Amino acid sequence: MIPRSTFYNYFEDKYDLLEYVFDTLSADMFGGAVGYSFEGLLAGTKSTFSLIDTNRTKIDQILKRNGEGGWFYHALQMKFFRKMKESFLDCPHSTALVFSPELTACFCASALWSLLDLKFNSQLPLTTEDAEKFLLAAINYEGLGMRYGGNQSCH
């Protein structure tokens, strides 16, 4: 525990802390064009899995205290979906999408969140190789019109 006064020196409230935690967790996942390509999704997933593995004990304590259905978990999920949508909307290549950027981002976020949910809440040894196989099977990147294997950049 830290003294309340120390906490408020750094954060306005628990929601400000949540914002900081999410920004820290998602820095690699949403940097540049990450959400828009298979390579980007995989790179973000690898870095996030590594962060989860490194901080497993702390994450387990937070989730145990707040629960899977708690405000922290729900807020993290909502921020994740919002950030994924922004990464698609901000990309100039979004005009190549077969479906709207919002729909495509929501679909990709759902697939990716299912992996993160398992990694957060399960003791299953989910690896980045498992994640790569799942993402390749679950998302038809070419069919959605997403850049795939190219060197285009969204930023």
Contacts in CASP RR format, 6 or more apart in sequence:
PFRMAT RR
TARGET T0000
AUTHOR 0000-0000-0000
METHOD contacts of the structure
MODEL  1
MIPRSTFYNYFEDKYDLLEYVFDTLSADMFGGAVGYSFEGLLAGTKSTFS
LIDTNRTKIDQILKRNGEGGWFYHALQMKFFRKMKESFLDCPHSTALVFS
PELTACFCASALWSLLDLKFNSQLPLTTEDAEKFLLAAINYEGLGMRYGG
NQSCH
7 17 0 8 1.000
11 17 0 8 1.000
11 20 0 8 1.000
15 75 0 8 1.000
18 72 0 8 1.000
18 75 0 8 1.000
18 76 0 8 1.000
18 79 0 8 1.000
19 79 0 8 1.000
21 76 0 8 1.000
22 75 0 8 1.000
22 76 0 8 1.000
22 79 0 8 1.000
22 80 0 8 1.000
22 83 0 8 1.000
25 48 0 8 1.000
25 51 0 8 1.000
25 76 0 8 1.000
26 48 0 8 1.000
26 79 0 8 1.000
26 80 0 8 1.000
26 83 0 8 1.000
28 34 0 8 1.000
28 43 0 8 1.000
28 44 0 8 1.000
28 47 0 8 1.000
28 48 0 8 1.000
28 51 0 8 1.000
29 35 0 8 1.000
29 44 0 8 1.000
29 45 0 8 1.000
29 47 0 8 1.000
29 48 0 8 1.000
29 83 0 8 1.000
30 83 0 8 1.000
30 84 0 8 1.000
30 86 0 8 1.000
30 87 0 8 1.000
31 87 0 8 1.000
31 155 0 8 1.000
32 87 0 8 1.000
32 153 0 8 1.000
32 154 0 8 1.000
32 155 0 8 1.000
33 40 0 8 1.000
33 87 0 8 1.000
33 91 0 8 1.000
33 93 0 8 1.000
33 147 0 8 1.000
33 152 0 8 1.000
33 153 0 8 1.000
33 154 0 8 1.000
33 155 0 8 1.000
34 40 0 8 1.000
34 41 0 8 1.000
34 43 0 8 1.000
34 44 0 8 1.000
34 87 0 8 1.000
35 41 0 8 1.000
35 84 0 8 1.000
35 87 0 8 1.000
35 88 0 8 1.000
35 108 0 8 1.000
36 87 0 8 1.000
36 88 0 8 1.000
36 91 0 8 1.000
36 93 0 8 1.000
36 94 0 8 1.000
36 146 0 8 1.000
36 147 0 8 1.000
36 154 0 8 1.000
37 141 0 8 1.000
37 146 0 8 1.000
37 147 0 8 1.000
37 148 0 8 1.000
37 149 0 8 1.000
37 150 0 8 1.000
38 135 0 8 1.000
38 136 0 8 1.000
38 139 0 8 1.000
38 141 0 8 1.000
38 146 0 8 1.000
38 148 0 8 1.000
38 149 0 8 1.000
39 149 0 8 1.000
41 108 0 8 1.000
41 112 0 8 1.000
41 135 0 8 1.000
42 128 0 8 1.000
42 131 0 8 1.000
42 132 0 8 1.000
42 135 0 8 1.000
45 112 0 8 1.000
45 115 0 8 1.000
45 116 0 8 1.000
45 128 0 8 1.000
45 131 0 8 1.000
45 132 0 8 1.000
45 135 0 8 1.000
46 128 0 8 1.000
46 131 0 8 1.000
48 116 0 8 1.000
48 119 0 8 1.000
49 119 0 8 1.000
49 126 0 8 1.000
49 127 0 8 1.000
49 128 0 8 1.000
49 131 0 8 1.000
52 59 0 8 1.000
52 116 0 8 1.000
52 119 0 8 1.000
52 120 0 8 1.000
59 120 0 8 1.000
62 72 0 8 1.000
63 72 0 8 1.000
63 73 0 8 1.000
63 120 0 8 1.000
63 121 0 8 1.000
66 72 0 8 1.000
66 73 0 8 1.000
67 73 0 8 1.000
68 121 0 8 1.000
73 120 0 8 1.000
77 113 0 8 1.000
80 109 0 8 1.000
80 112 0 8 1.000
80 113 0 8 1.000
80 116 0 8 1.000
81 105 0 8 1.000
81 106 0 8 1.000
81 109 0 8 1.000
81 113 0 8 1.000
84 105 0 8 1.000
84 106 0 8 1.000
84 108 0 8 1.000
84 109 0 8 1.000
84 112 0 8 1.000
85 101 0 8 1.000
85 102 0 8 1.000
85 105 0 8 1.000
85 106 0 8 1.000
85 109 0 8 1.000
87 105 0 8 1.000
87 154 0 8 1.000
88 94 0 8 1.000
88 97 0 8 1.000
88 101 0 8 1.000
88 102 0 8 1.000
88 104 0 8 1.000
88 105 0 8 1.000
88 108 0 8 1.000
89 101 0 8 1.000
89 102 0 8 1.000
89 105 0 8 1.000
90 154 0 8 1.000
90 155 0 8 1.000
91 101 0 8 1.000
91 154 0 8 1.000
91 155 0 8 1.000
92 154 0 8 1.000
93 147 0 8 1.000
93 152 0 8 1.000
93 154 0 8 1.000
94 101 0 8 1.000
96 145 0 8 1.000
96 146 0 8 1.000
96 147 0 8 1.000
97 104 0 8 1.000
97 144 0 8 1.000
97 145 0 8 1.000
97 146 0 8 1.000
98 104 0 8 1.000
98 143 0 8 1.000
98 144 0 8 1.000
98 145 0 8 1.000
99 144 0 8 1.000
104 144 0 8 1.000
104 146 0 8 1.000
107 139 0 8 1.000
107 144 0 8 1.000
108 139 0 8 1.000
111 134 0 8 1.000
111 135 0 8 1.000
111 138 0 8 1.000
111 139 0 8 1.000
112 135 0 8 1.000
115 126 0 8 1.000
115 131 0 8 1.000
115 134 0 8 1.000
115 135 0 8 1.000
118 124 0 8 1.000
118 126 0 8 1.000
119 126 0 8 1.000
141 148 0 8 1.000
142 148 0 8 1.000
END
